[in-house]
Amino acid sequence: ANVNRLEREANKDDDDDDDEAIVVQSSAAAKLVAAAKLDRFAEVGSLVTGNPEATPSDAADWLEGLVADLQVPKLRELCDIAEVTDDLVAEIVEATAKASSTKGNPVTLTSAELEGALRLAL
């Protein structure tokens, strides 16, 4: 009986090691995927700026300039929202975090980062 218990405990430890290895591998894979996605934004930066050394930040700056040049209205104006309450912001952030379309972003944003982006867009 003691041998069986020791075997079970040894197998449990092996399973724990396997679980830890899977987590490490998953984390490494997620970082590789995020890096590849960011590389795509660097490529976009190169295309829109004409600079082969452009970074994702350069792409964002270019897009920001385009939005200003085209006078794209703020989200509040587009949606005809008179007042944006903290409760509405929290509701939108929660829904955004759960949305399947958010899963395709190159970097997972925290709720605070989503809220910041939303408030800038308003």
C-alpha positions, 0 to 999 in steps of 0.5 A: 500500500505504501508503494502505491501511495509513493508511486501516486505521489511521484506521479503527481509531482511529475504531473505538476512538473508537466503543468509548470512546463506547459505554463512556461511553454505557453508563456513563451509562445504568447510572447513570440506571438505578441512579438510577431504581431508587433513586427507587423505594426513595424512593417506598417510603420515602414509602409506608411512612413517610407522609413524602413527602420520605422517602429510600431510607435512610428505607425501610431504617430502616422495614424494619429496625424492622419486622424487629425488631418482628416478631422475624424470626429471623436467617438462621443460625436460619432455616437451622439453621446451627451454624457459619458458616466463612469458606469458607462465607461466601466460597462464598455471596458468590461464588454471590450475585455470579453469581446472576441475581437479583442483577443486578436490584439497584439498585446493584451490590455489591462482594464485600466489601459482599455479605459484610458484608450476609451477616454482618449477616444471620447 
